[in-house]
Structures are given as C-alpha cells and as structure tokens.
Amino acid sequence: MTADTSPAKPPAPATGRSAPSTEPPAPAASTSSSVTARQIWLRARGVLLAVLLLVVAAIALAAARSGDQHGRLDPRSADRYGSRAVAELLRERGISVRVVTTLRDATSATGPDTTLLVTAPDLLTAHQQDTLRAATAGTTGRTVLLHPESPSLGTLAPGVEAKPSVPVVARPPACALPEARRAGSVETGGIRYDANGLDADACYPATGFPSVLLLRQPAAGETVLLGSPDFLYNERLAHQGNASLALQLLGSRPHLVWYLPSLTDPSAVGSAADDGDTSPDDSSDGGSSFLELIPSGWLWGTLQLAVAAGLAAIWRACRLGPLVTERLPVAIRASESTEGRARLNRKANARDRAAASLRHAARTRLAPRVGVSPHDAHFSAVLLPALSTRLGPASNNRQSLLFGPAPSDDRALVLLADQLDSLEREVRTS
C-alpha cells in the first residue's frame, strides 16, 4: 500500500480527528477497481479444472462399467454377464424361452409345464411378491429364484433363512439331487440357505449351509434357490459343470419364462387394481417409497460426497497463513487510512486498542530524542529514567501517561492524546 509521507503527524486513530486536507478529492475511478476477465479466469481456473477432471473421470468410469453391467442375466445379451449362451442351448433342446419384464406377463405364463426364472426377486415390492406367490402356489411348475435374500425369502420361500454370503468357487454337489450329481462340481457360492427342516435337497454346501436349495411343496410345485447366478453368465457357462446344472434346472419343463423385474413395471406401485383384485386389504399394501427404490450405492455415494465437501470446507477454512502485503491498484493517503481505522475503533468501542496505539507511537518517537534505543523504548524501567534525566523530575505521572490503563470513556481518550502531544512538544523544546 502506498502512503503519503507528508511530515504532518496524522491524528490519533481512536478519535477519528484529522487535519483538514487541501488536496483535491481523488476521482471515484481511482478509489475502486473492477475485476477483469483475466482475473476471473485466474481465480476460477483451479475450480474449473477440478470439475472438468471429475466429469471426465465419471464419464470414463461409466463407459468402463457400462460394458460389464449391460444385459446382466439377460438371455438376449451376449456380453460377459449376459445369459444368451444358456438360452440358446435350451432352445436347441426344444425348450421355449420367453423373456418378460412385467409381473402380469410372468404370472399369466405360469403352469405345470413351465419353469419361471426370477432374476431379481429382492427387487420386487411386497405386493408383487404376494402376487407372484399366489400365482405359483396353485401349479406344479418350477420357480427358480436367483440370489434371493431376506427381503423376498419370507414370502417366496417361507421357512427358509438366508446366511451370509461366501465367495463363488467350484464346489462338489454333496447331495442326492440327480441334476446336481450329473453336473458334478459347479461354480457356486454367494448366499447360503437354512431349510429349517423343510422337505428340500440341499446341494453345494459351503461351511455347513447349501448354496443351492430345491424345496418340494406338493401344493405349490418346486422352488429352487440359487445363492449365486454366476454359473449362468456367458463367461462362466463352459467352466466345470455349470452348463449341465443350468440346463437341468431350467430345462425340466417344456417352457421357460425368463422374468427380468423392472422398476417401470406398473405393478411396482403396489396397486391391486393392476392385477384385477380390488380388495381393500391388498390395495393398502402400497409400493416402495422413492428412497427405497434408489440403489444403496447411490445413497452411500451421496453421503461420501457430503463428508468430502465438509472436509474440504474445513481444510479451506484452516488455510489462514500469515498476512502478506499486496500492491493496491490505487494510492491511498495516510489521512484516509487513519480516519478509516479511527472510525472502526470508535464503532467497536475499542478505546483500549486506540490508547495502546497512541502510547506505542509516542514512545517510539520519544525514545531516540532521549537516547533510548527503539528496542528499549517500550520498557518503563528504561524510558522513564531517560525522560527524567532530560526533563527533570516529573510534574505529572509519566508512568500512567505512557504505560497506564485504557481510558474509561471517549473524553479520557481525547485527554490522553492531548497529554501525549504535550509531552512530545516538551521533549522537543527541552
């Protein structure tokens, strides 16, 4: 900051007094500065670069994952996680494969000569699960549930309890089920199940619980629970006995209905009218809320972003280093700076700071005139004896004047400024 070096002493900061200036007022353009486009760019380029990198990383991640996630368990998809290979093998053996995406189509196709494959039973709402259970209970067909957990087991497989997931590896059948014994070792795992004494074939056990469970219910046909759908993927079908087990479990009936649940299914809202039932009890089930329909990964991602934003705010707030000088775009007169600081002190009732500033400046100016170094100017044991030698015994209390307490009001502060001026004049004329 450029200051005026005029020999006139500026007024006391606390009182806001200043000598009248004869200089013409500076034009308004010289006391303000406008931000240029270059300055805006310099300030914002870091943030823009970070946002650009974030967008590029998100697009790259989405592109990299889109190939893996596209068509998962879809019998029409030839991707690595699709299931087109097993669907084609079933068709070659005379099994008709029909893909449906709505609950109405899935339930209308059930029958004794049909296998219903549900790829995501946990995605179904409670109302959809009840409807599916009611549609399959009266037939002797087979229902295959892929990776069902607690949200759907209570309705679609009553009495079965889900156990924690295990890795998918090649495991022997270890059961009497003919399909499993013919297939041999299969890459299974994932969720395990406890049949709790039900009439079931428990195959491919992992640490005591099976990962493939076939439930026999005379009035409701057969229900097959697969802890992991990995052996149905295109990339895994040729491994071990995966293809054999898939063809036997899905090809036991002439028709296979491949149900891919979708959030756009009208029945997902839980309306009983969609399925022709207008009973009050069913219509009160209701569908999932908006938050329940959001995948858990998005919720966790949002929470992580919120935590990251909070940590970034704390990090930026703690970056308060030492003050640095900055070249101002215009020159500011010393009188203007003094008046501004005086008004701030007066507005904050900072008489203590104003008095300390006046005394510090007075001691700094008095010290060289009485032979005291600037370093010792603010020690009363050094400065006061030097003043007594120069001026003689004090007629007033110099200790209180130069090192005393803060004034109690504005009048006392003005009196202090006058007394300090008098002391300086006395030293200069002595």
RODO-2510 file (C-alpha; in nm, 4 decimals, decimal comma):
residues 430
     n   res          X          Y          Z
     1     m     0,0000     0,0000     0,0000
     2     t     0,1402     0,3424    -0,0976
     3     a     0,1099     0,6014     0,1775
     4     d     0,1561     0,9730     0,1842
     5     t     0,4887     1,0642     0,3527
     6     s     0,3850     1,4174     0,4465
     7     p     0,5745     1,5471     0,7565
     8     a     0,2457     1,6402     0,9242
     9     k     0,1661     1,3961     1,2046
    10     p    -0,1613     1,2075     1,1418
    11     p    -0,4342     1,2427     1,4014
    12     a    -0,4980     0,9886     1,6740
    13     p    -0,6659     0,6797     1,5282
    14     a    -0,9179     0,6381     1,8083
    15     t    -1,0653     0,9857     1,7966
    16     g    -1,1161     0,9990     1,4211
    17     r    -0,9609     1,3510     1,4121
    18     s    -0,7539     1,4528     1,1128
    19     a    -0,6092     1,7759     0,9843
    20     p    -0,8062     1,9314     0,7026
    21     s    -0,6589     1,8388     0,3691
    22     t    -0,6066     2,0906     0,0917
    23     e    -0,5628     1,8213    -0,1713
    24     p    -0,8446     1,7870    -0,4237
    25     p    -1,0566     1,4742    -0,3775
    26     a    -0,9441     1,1830    -0,5855
    27     p    -1,1770     1,0832    -0,8648
    28     a    -1,4085     0,7911    -0,7994
    29     a    -1,2353     0,5788    -1,0601
    30     s    -0,9081     0,5895    -0,8623
    31     t    -1,0585     0,4540    -0,5393
    32     s    -1,2228     0,1452    -0,6852
    33     s    -1,1069    -0,1342    -0,9071
    34     s    -1,3083    -0,3581    -1,1381
    35     v    -1,2322    -0,7263    -1,1793
    36     t    -1,1070    -0,8053    -1,5266
    37     a    -1,1820    -1,1153    -1,7261
    38     r    -0,8245    -1,2336    -1,6799
    39     q    -0,8501    -1,2038    -1,3029
    40     i    -1,1752    -1,4006    -1,3060
    41     w    -1,0089    -1,6711    -1,5134
    42     l    -0,7059    -1,6878    -1,2833
    43     r    -0,9294    -1,7242    -0,9790
    44     a    -1,1675    -1,9799    -1,1265
    45     r    -0,9375    -2,1947    -1,3363
    46     g    -0,8472    -2,4239    -1,0463
    47     v    -1,2109    -2,4991    -0,9666
    48     l    -1,2992    -2,5405    -1,3340
    49     l    -1,0085    -2,7788    -1,3859
    50     a    -1,1167    -2,9888    -1,0863
    51     v    -1,4759    -3,0033    -1,2132
    52     l    -1,3554    -3,0967    -1,5622
    53     l    -1,1384    -3,3772    -1,4256
    54     l    -1,4303    -3,5032    -1,2158
    55     v    -1,6620    -3,5075    -1,5179
    56     v    -1,4040    -3,6844    -1,7353
    57     a    -1,3397    -3,9427    -1,4624
    58     a    -1,7139    -4,0022    -1,4198
    59     i    -1,7642    -4,0482    -1,7954
    60     a    -1,4660    -4,2817    -1,8192
    61     l    -1,5859    -4,4867    -1,5222
    62     a    -1,9380    -4,5062    -1,6615
    63     a    -1,8054    -4,6118    -2,0008
    64     a    -1,5790    -4,8732    -1,8465
    65     r    -1,8573    -5,0176    -1,6320
    66     s    -2,1332    -4,9948    -1,8879
    67     g    -1,9994    -5,2882    -2,0843
    68     d    -1,9876    -5,5041    -1,7723
    69     q    -2,3308    -5,4081    -1,6399
    70     h    -2,5232    -5,4065    -1,9675
    71     g    -2,7573    -5,7002    -2,0115
    72     r    -2,6792    -5,8728    -1,6829
    73     l    -2,8598    -6,2121    -1,6799
    74     d    -3,0474    -6,1119    -1,9943
    75     p    -3,0963    -6,4138    -2,2258
    76     r    -3,0761    -6,1757    -2,5223
    77     s    -2,7341    -6,0371    -2,4234
    78     a    -2,4051    -6,1793    -2,5495
    79     d    -2,1988    -5,9725    -2,3036
    80     r    -1,9815    -6,1429    -2,0465
    81     y    -2,2509    -6,1086    -1,7793
    82     g    -2,5389    -6,1866    -2,0122
    83     s    -2,7089    -6,5271    -2,0396
    84     r    -2,7629    -6,5693    -2,4111
    85     a    -2,5486    -6,8830    -2,4244
    86     v    -2,7650    -7,0836    -2,1840
    87     a    -3,0823    -6,9591    -2,3572
    88     e    -2,9542    -7,0789    -2,6960
    89     l    -2,8612    -7,4184    -2,5535
    90     l    -3,2093    -7,4544    -2,4082
    91     r    -3,3692    -7,3668    -2,7417
    92     e    -3,1543    -7,6286    -2,9159
    93     r    -3,3046    -7,8861    -2,6791
    94     g    -3,6589    -7,7818    -2,7671
    95     i    -3,7240    -7,5607    -2,4649
    96     s    -3,9104    -7,2416    -2,5476
    97     v    -3,7570    -6,9352    -2,3804
    98     r    -3,9788    -6,6321    -2,3314
    99     v    -3,8481    -6,3062    -2,1818
   100     v    -4,0925    -6,0943    -1,9782
   101     t    -4,0383    -5,7733    -1,7833
   102     t    -4,3751    -5,7264    -1,6085
   103     l    -4,5335    -5,9194    -1,3278
   104     r    -4,8593    -5,9582    -1,5205
   105     d    -4,6836    -6,1406    -1,8057
   106     a    -4,4851    -6,3553    -1,5634
   107     t    -4,7848    -6,4709    -1,3598
   108     s    -5,0060    -6,5294    -1,6631
   109     a    -4,7499    -6,7708    -1,8080
   110     t    -4,7176    -6,9948    -1,5010
   111     g    -4,8374    -7,3536    -1,5254
   112     p    -4,7404    -7,7167    -1,4606
   113     d    -4,5269    -7,7320    -1,7772
   114     t    -4,3469    -7,4022    -1,7146
   115     t    -4,0312    -7,3010    -1,5301
   116     l    -4,0414    -6,9435    -1,4054
   117     l    -3,6962    -6,7872    -1,3571
   118     v    -3,6951    -6,4688    -1,1444
   119     t    -3,3596    -6,2947    -1,1866
   120     a    -3,4019    -6,0321    -0,9121
   121     p    -3,6624    -6,1369    -0,6544
   122     d    -3,5407    -5,8805    -0,3997
   123     l    -3,6285    -5,6033    -0,6456
   124     l    -3,9968    -5,6938    -0,6218
   125     t    -4,2182    -5,4984    -0,3859
   126     a    -4,4115    -5,6731    -0,1103
   127     h    -4,7277    -5,6554    -0,3204
   128     q    -4,5500    -5,8070    -0,6199
   129     q    -4,4080    -6,0883    -0,4074
   130     d    -4,7520    -6,1728    -0,2719
   131     t    -4,8950    -6,1763    -0,6236
   132     l    -4,6146    -6,3964    -0,7539
   133     r    -4,6510    -6,6370    -0,4632
   134     a    -5,0261    -6,6654    -0,5182
   135     a    -4,9788    -6,7313    -0,8921
   136     t    -4,7258    -7,0132    -0,8421
   137     a    -4,8910    -7,1759    -0,5401
   138     g    -5,1647    -7,3446    -0,7428
   139     t    -4,9405    -7,5028    -1,0067
   140     t    -4,6936    -7,7899    -1,0142
   141     g    -4,4379    -7,5979    -1,2165
   142     r    -4,0926    -7,4900    -1,1033
   143     t    -3,9889    -7,1463    -0,9790
   144     v    -3,6183    -7,0582    -0,9807
   145     l    -3,5098    -6,7610    -0,7667
   146     l    -3,1654    -6,6118    -0,8276
   147     h    -2,9788    -6,4798    -0,5249
   148     p    -3,2841    -6,4238    -0,3017
   149     e    -3,2211    -6,2738     0,0408
   150     s    -3,4285    -6,1838     0,3447
   151     p    -3,6463    -5,9200     0,1680
   152     s    -3,8046    -6,1871    -0,0527
   153     l    -3,7474    -6,5214     0,1218
   154     g    -4,0209    -6,4648     0,3796
   155     t    -4,2853    -6,4503     0,1065
   156     l    -4,1485    -6,6571    -0,1824
   157     a    -3,9841    -6,9315     0,0284
   158     p    -4,1435    -6,9329     0,3757
   159     g    -3,9366    -7,1006     0,6433
   160     v    -3,6013    -7,0560     0,4662
   161     e    -3,3381    -6,8388     0,6320
   162     a    -3,0567    -6,6608     0,4453
   163     k    -2,6997    -6,6935     0,5708
   164     p    -2,4053    -6,4608     0,4982
   165     s    -2,2529    -6,4691     0,1523
   166     v    -1,9404    -6,6701     0,0649
   167     p    -1,7077    -6,6498    -0,2386
   168     v    -1,8060    -6,8228    -0,5610
   169     v    -1,5758    -7,1192    -0,6245
   170     a    -1,6046    -7,4694    -0,7685
   171     r    -1,7829    -7,6934    -0,5167
   172     p    -1,8985    -8,0582    -0,5278
   173     p    -2,2734    -8,1280    -0,5073
   174     a    -2,2665    -8,3289    -0,1800
   175     c    -2,6383    -8,4141    -0,2160
   176     a    -2,8692    -8,6767    -0,3686
   177     l    -3,0373    -8,4450    -0,6211
   178     p    -2,9996    -8,6179    -0,9624
   179     e    -2,9422    -8,2897    -1,1510
   180     a    -2,6581    -8,1933    -0,9184
   181     r    -2,4966    -8,5369    -0,9208
   182     r    -2,4931    -8,5434    -1,3019
   183     a    -2,3473    -8,1906    -1,3195
   184     g    -2,0710    -8,2575    -1,0689
   185     s    -1,8635    -7,9652    -0,9427
   186     v    -2,0163    -7,6273    -1,0207
   187     e    -1,9047    -7,2709    -0,9502
   188     t    -2,1454    -7,1814    -0,6730
   189     g    -2,1482    -6,9733    -0,3570
   190     g    -2,2988    -6,6397    -0,2658
   191     i    -2,5936    -6,6521    -0,0271
   192     r    -2,6414    -6,9748     0,1682
   193     y    -2,9699    -7,1089     0,2995
   194     d    -3,1034    -7,2916     0,6029
   195     a    -3,4090    -7,5029     0,5160
   196     n    -3,5115    -7,5399     0,8854
   197     g    -3,6386    -7,8987     0,8489
   198     l    -3,8365    -7,8420     0,5253
   199     d    -3,8603    -8,1076     0,2539
   200     a    -3,5637    -7,9959     0,0468
   201     d    -3,2486    -8,1070    -0,1327
   202     a    -2,9526    -7,9055    -0,0014
   203     c    -2,6654    -7,9051    -0,2504
   204     y    -2,3244    -7,7462    -0,2915
   205     p    -2,2735    -7,6660     0,0770
   206     a    -2,0294    -7,4013     0,1974
   207     t    -1,9291    -7,4045     0,5652
   208     g    -2,2326    -7,6065     0,6633
   209     f    -2,5111    -7,4447     0,4582
   210     p    -2,6122    -7,5118     0,0949
   211     s    -2,5842    -7,2524    -0,1803
   212     v    -2,8374    -7,4403    -0,3989
   213     l    -3,1650    -7,5443    -0,2390
   214     l    -3,4611    -7,7226    -0,4016
   215     l    -3,7847    -7,7032    -0,1993
   216     r    -4,0593    -7,9559    -0,2671
   217     q    -4,4085    -7,8348    -0,1873
   218     p    -4,6864    -8,0661    -0,3089
   219     a    -4,9442    -7,7894    -0,3422
   220     a    -4,7094    -7,5284    -0,4860
   221     g    -4,4694    -7,7140    -0,7131
   222     e    -4,0914    -7,6788    -0,6738
   223     t    -3,8899    -7,3746    -0,5733
   224     v    -3,5172    -7,3603    -0,6470
   225     l    -3,2990    -7,1095    -0,4612
   226     l    -2,9619    -7,0259    -0,6179
   227     g    -2,7260    -6,8380    -0,3879
   228     s    -2,5315    -6,7026    -0,6850
   229     p    -2,6271    -6,6634    -1,0524
   230     d    -2,2641    -6,6678    -1,1687
   231     f    -2,2803    -7,0085    -1,3387
   232     l    -2,5490    -6,8686    -1,5740
   233     y    -2,3185    -6,5976    -1,7129
   234     n    -2,1844    -6,6361    -2,0651
   235     e    -1,8246    -6,6152    -1,9470
   236     r    -1,8678    -6,8934    -1,6879
   237     l    -2,1045    -7,1339    -1,8616
   238     a    -1,8241    -7,3501    -2,0031
   239     h    -1,6494    -7,3899    -1,6655
   240     q    -1,6810    -7,7076    -1,4550
   241     g    -2,0372    -7,8455    -1,4679
   242     n    -2,2020    -7,5029    -1,4912
   243     a    -2,3756    -7,5657    -1,8242
   244     s    -2,5059    -7,9060    -1,7168
   245     l    -2,6621    -7,7753    -1,3960
   246     a    -2,8100    -7,4697    -1,5719
   247     l    -2,9711    -7,6803    -1,8468
   248     q    -3,1174    -7,9295    -1,5996
   249     l    -3,2548    -7,6746    -1,3545
   250     l    -3,4043    -7,4503    -1,6247
   251     g    -3,4994    -7,7207    -1,8745
   252     s    -3,7055    -7,9542    -1,6568
   253     r    -4,0276    -7,8211    -1,8214
   254     p    -4,1050    -7,7556    -2,1885
   255     h    -4,1405    -7,3800    -2,1343
   256     l    -3,9112    -7,1329    -1,9616
   257     v    -4,0338    -6,7859    -1,8662
   258     w    -3,7338    -6,5592    -1,8012
   259     y    -3,8598    -6,2791    -1,5767
   260     l    -3,6442    -5,9637    -1,5610
   261     p    -3,8098    -5,7389    -1,2957
   262     s    -3,8174    -5,3709    -1,3857
   263     l    -3,8839    -5,0585    -1,1814
   264     t    -4,1050    -4,9371    -1,4655
   265     d    -4,3449    -5,2250    -1,4131
   266     p    -4,6915    -5,0775    -1,3355
   267     s    -4,7387    -5,3385    -1,0643
   268     a    -4,4411    -5,1940    -0,8736
   269     v    -4,6662    -4,9224    -0,7294
   270     g    -4,8494    -5,1926    -0,5368
   271     s    -5,1932    -5,1194    -0,6833
   272     a    -5,4209    -5,4186    -0,6505
   273     a    -5,6237    -5,2951    -0,9452
   274     d    -5,3347    -5,3739    -1,1804
   275     d    -5,3848    -5,7439    -1,1119
   276     g    -5,7643    -5,7450    -1,1142
   277     d    -5,8016    -5,7508    -0,7334
   278     t    -5,9855    -5,4583    -0,5774
   279     s    -5,9955    -5,5812    -0,2185
   280     p    -5,9175    -5,3099     0,0392
   281     d    -5,6574    -5,5210     0,2139
   282     d    -5,4421    -5,5654    -0,0947
   283     s    -5,4747    -5,2046    -0,2055
   284     s    -5,3364    -5,0849     0,1249
   285     d    -5,0034    -5,2618     0,0758
   286     g    -4,8539    -4,9727    -0,1161
   287     g    -4,5305    -4,9775    -0,3086
   288     s    -4,1815    -4,8807    -0,2069
   289     s    -4,1036    -4,5216    -0,1342
   290     f    -3,8762    -4,3147    -0,3562
   291     l    -3,5783    -4,3588    -0,1229
   292     e    -3,6319    -4,7354    -0,1125
   293     l    -3,6173    -4,7505    -0,4921
   294     i    -3,2805    -4,5714    -0,5019
   295     p    -2,9933    -4,8245    -0,5061
   296     s    -2,7937    -4,8272    -0,1842
   297     g    -2,4752    -4,7404    -0,3745
   298     w    -2,6146    -4,4002    -0,4720
   299     l    -2,7106    -4,3227    -0,1123
   300     w    -2,3656    -4,4163     0,0141
   301     g    -2,2062    -4,2159    -0,2663
   302     t    -2,4107    -3,9091    -0,1717
   303     l    -2,3070    -3,9486     0,1921
   304     q    -1,9418    -3,9770     0,0924
   305     l    -1,9681    -3,6639    -0,1218
   306     a    -2,1237    -3,4750     0,1706
   307     v    -1,8420    -3,5843     0,4024
   308     a    -1,5828    -3,4900     0,1389
   309     a    -1,7427    -3,1470     0,0948
   310     g    -1,7376    -3,0903     0,4718
   311     l    -1,3706    -3,1913     0,4973
   312     a    -1,2855    -2,9654     0,2029
   313     a    -1,4612    -2,6738     0,3740
   314     i    -1,2678    -2,7376     0,6972
   315     w    -0,9429    -2,7661     0,5015
   316     r    -1,0009    -2,4365     0,3242
   317     a    -1,1026    -2,2644     0,6475
   318     c    -0,7808    -2,3732     0,8182
   319     r    -0,5559    -2,2318     0,5459
   320     l    -0,5102    -1,8977     0,7218
   321     g    -0,1409    -1,8277     0,6931
   322     p     0,0499    -1,5103     0,7814
   323     l    -0,0614    -1,1796     0,6370
   324     v     0,1119    -1,0744     0,3187
   325     t     0,1430    -0,7359     0,1585
   326     e    -0,0459    -0,6755    -0,1608
   327     r     0,0050    -0,3996    -0,4103
   328     l    -0,3129    -0,1951    -0,4267
   329     p    -0,4401    -0,0666    -0,7602
   330     v    -0,4543     0,2960    -0,6304
   331     a    -0,2614     0,5109    -0,3830
   332     i    -0,4376     0,5810    -0,0522
   333     r    -0,3461     0,8891     0,1522
   334     a    -0,2296     0,8309     0,5085
   335     s    -0,5046     1,0578     0,6402
   336     e    -0,7736     0,8440     0,4789
   337     s    -0,6295     0,5270     0,6291
   338     t    -0,6070     0,6927     0,9709
   339     e    -0,9640     0,8169     0,9558
   340     g    -1,0903     0,4775     0,8463
   341     r    -0,9171     0,2978     1,1315
   342     a    -1,0355     0,5599     1,3787
   343     r    -1,3962     0,5135     1,2709
   344     l    -1,3642     0,1362     1,3035
   345     n    -1,2189     0,1685     1,6537
   346     r    -1,4905     0,4124     1,7558
   347     k    -1,7650     0,1901     1,6156
   348     a    -1,6264    -0,1087     1,8101
   349     n    -1,5629     0,0992     2,1281
   350     a    -1,2025    -0,0190     2,1075
   351     r    -1,0590     0,2521     2,3343
   352     d    -0,8020     0,0085     2,4685
   353     r    -0,6567    -0,0554     2,1236
   354     a    -0,6665     0,3123     2,0308
   355     a    -0,4885     0,4119     2,3541
   356     a    -0,2274     0,1374     2,3070
   357     s    -0,1650     0,2603     1,9519
   358     l    -0,1246     0,6235     2,0680
   359     r     0,1124     0,5283     2,3508
   360     h     0,3175     0,2983     2,1287
   361     a     0,3640     0,5700     1,8652
   362     a     0,4519     0,8293     2,1299
   363     r     0,7115     0,6050     2,2957
   364     t     0,8622     0,5232     1,9553
   365     r     0,9044     0,8936     1,8750
   366     l     1,0291     0,9925     2,2233
   367     a     1,2926     0,7185     2,2580
   368     p     1,5551     0,8498     2,0094
   369     r     1,5216     1,2049     2,1489
   370     v     1,6186     1,0925     2,4996
   371     g     1,8890     0,8474     2,3910
   372     v     1,6987     0,5227     2,4205
   373     s     1,7172     0,2516     2,1532
   374     p     1,3966     0,1581     1,9680
   375     h     1,4152    -0,1885     2,1258
   376     d     1,4058    -0,0446     2,4815
   377     a     1,1502     0,2266     2,4042
   378     h     0,8633     0,0192     2,5389
   379     f     1,0197    -0,0733     2,8731
   380     s     0,9206     0,1664     3,1518
   381     a     1,2359     0,0891     3,3517
   382     v     1,4480     0,2267     3,0648
   383     l     1,2354     0,5016     2,9074
   384     l     1,1094     0,6780     3,2217
   385     p     1,4537     0,7386     3,3808
   386     a     1,5774     0,8773     3,0476
   387     l     1,2814     1,1196     3,0364
   388     s     1,3501     1,2314     3,3941
   389     t     1,7144     1,2999     3,3043
   390     r     1,6038     1,5073     3,0043
   391     l     1,3072     1,6898     3,1592
   392     g     1,3816     1,6704     3,5272
   393     p     1,1509     1,5318     3,7934
   394     a     0,8067     1,4619     3,6558
   395     s     0,5466     1,7204     3,7301
   396     n     0,2827     1,4649     3,6390
   397     n     0,2653     1,0905     3,6360
   398     r     0,4549     0,9887     3,3209
   399     q     0,4212     0,6225     3,4193
   400     s     0,0440     0,6450     3,3970
   401     l     0,0619     0,8551     3,0805
   402     l     0,2906     0,6249     2,8796
   403     f     0,2158     0,2836     3,0363
   404     g    -0,1159     0,3282     3,2125
   405     p    -0,4518     0,1539     3,1777
   406     a    -0,7006     0,2064     2,8983
   407     p    -0,9229     0,5184     2,9161
   408     s    -1,2705     0,4666     3,0566
   409     d    -1,4525     0,6847     2,8001
   410     d    -1,4002     0,8897     2,4859
   411     r    -1,3312     1,2082     2,6834
   412     a    -1,0451     1,0387     2,8678
   413     l    -0,9092     0,9109     2,5379
   414     v    -0,9056     1,2629     2,3894
   415     l    -0,7326     1,3900     2,7046
   416     l    -0,4717     1,1160     2,6731
   417     a    -0,3980     1,2171     2,3106
   418     d    -0,3559     1,5833     2,4163
   419     q    -0,1247     1,4939     2,7035
   420     l     0,0934     1,2779     2,4794
   421     d     0,1199     1,5667     2,2304
   422     s     0,2220     1,8000     2,5125
   423     l     0,4876     1,5582     2,6350
   424     e     0,6369     1,5282     2,2851
   425     r     0,6472     1,9071     2,2446
   426     e     0,8137     1,9417     2,5817
   427     v     1,0840     1,6903     2,4856
   428     r     1,1463     1,8610     2,1508
   429     t     1,1860     2,2049     2,3071
   430     s     1,3988     2,0948     2,6018
***
